Amino acid sequence: MNRLAAHVRVSALLRRTHDAGGSAMVLAKGEAMGGAILVQTLDRGRHVGFCERGYGPDGLPALIVAGPVDADSQTATQYWQRRRRNDPDLWVVELDVAAAQRLVAEIIVND
């Protein structure tokens, strides 16, 4: 089974978000082929939370909630910057769109 390259998933995420009337931007570029993708979700400019691909209790790929929830923008920024220092291959993408987690699950979790 071949997983899509990270840069392809990020491009799809940006395109789908814009198509849904939201805004999206890459805060940090990671490794093009295999970098993990951390997504910061916003609601009308207010930080809601972070999510990323992980594994559920059944061992299957799942969307995992990560980092601070409903934090101020400084705390959220510090979180993803700390993650990047530990993993320079990590992509960080910001989405401000309705049903962001559903959209993220469709693109970065499903192969």
C-alpha positions in Angstrom: 0.0 0.0 0.0 1.4 3.4 -1.0 0.7 6.4 1.1 0.3 9.7 -0.6 3.3 12.1 -0.2 2.9 14.7 2.5 3.1 17.6 0.0 0.2 16.1 -2.0 -1.9 15.8 1.1 -1.2 19.3 2.2 -2.0 20.7 -1.3 -5.3 18.7 -1.3 -6.1 20.1 2.2 -5.5 23.7 1.1 -7.5 23.2 -2.1 -10.5 21.6 -0.3 -10.5 24.2 2.4 -10.6 27.0 -0.1 -13.3 25.2 -2.1 -15.4 25.0 1.1 -15.1 28.8 1.6 -12.5 28.7 4.3 -9.0 29.9 4.5 -5.8 27.8 4.8 -2.1 28.4 4.9 1.1 26.5 5.5 2.7 27.8 8.7 5.8 25.5 8.2 6.8 23.3 5.4 8.0 19.8 6.3 9.6 17.0 4.4 7.9 16.6 1.0 7.5 12.9 0.9 7.1 11.6 4.4 6.7 14.4 6.8 3.9 14.3 9.4 1.1 16.9 9.2 -0.1 18.9 12.2 -3.2 20.9 11.5 -4.3 23.9 13.6 -8.0 24.4 13.4 -9.6 27.8 13.8 -13.2 29.1 14.1 -13.4 32.6 12.7 -9.8 33.3 13.6 -9.9 31.8 17.1 -7.8 28.8 17.9 -9.9 25.6 18.4 -7.3 22.9 18.6 -4.7 20.7 16.7 -5.2 17.4 15.1 -3.0 14.9 13.2 -2.8 11.4 11.8 -2.2 8.8 14.4 -3.5 5.4 15.3 -6.7 4.5 17.2 -7.1 1.8 19.8 -7.9 -0.7 17.0 -4.5 0.0 15.5 -6.0 1.7 12.4 -5.1 5.2 11.2 -7.3 7.8 12.9 -7.5 11.5 13.5 -5.9 12.3 16.8 -6.5 15.5 18.8 -3.2 17.0 19.9 -1.9 20.0 21.8 -3.8 22.7 23.6 -7.5 23.2 23.0 -9.1 26.7 23.0 -5.7 28.3 23.8 -4.7 31.8 23.0 -2.8 32.3 19.8 0.6 32.7 21.6 0.2 29.4 23.4 -0.9 27.7 20.2 2.1 29.1 18.3 4.5 28.0 21.0 3.1 24.5 20.8 3.6 24.0 17.1 7.0 25.7 17.1 8.1 23.4 19.9 6.9 20.4 17.8 8.9 21.7 14.8 12.0 22.0 16.9 11.7 18.3 17.8 10.6 17.3 14.3 11.9 19.6 11.5 10.2 17.3 8.9 6.8 18.3 10.4 4.3 20.2 8.2 2.1 22.7 10.1 -1.1 23.8 8.4 -3.7 26.3 9.7 -7.4 25.9 8.6 -10.2 28.2 9.3 -13.3 26.4 7.9 -16.5 24.8 9.0 -16.1 21.1 9.9 -12.4 21.3 9.7 -11.7 18.0 11.5 -14.0 16.1 9.1 -12.1 17.6 6.1 -8.7 16.8 7.7 -9.8 13.2 8.4 -10.8 12.8 4.8 -7.5 14.0 3.5 -4.7 13.1 5.9 -6.1 9.9 7.6 -7.6 8.0 4.6 -5.2 6.4 2.2 
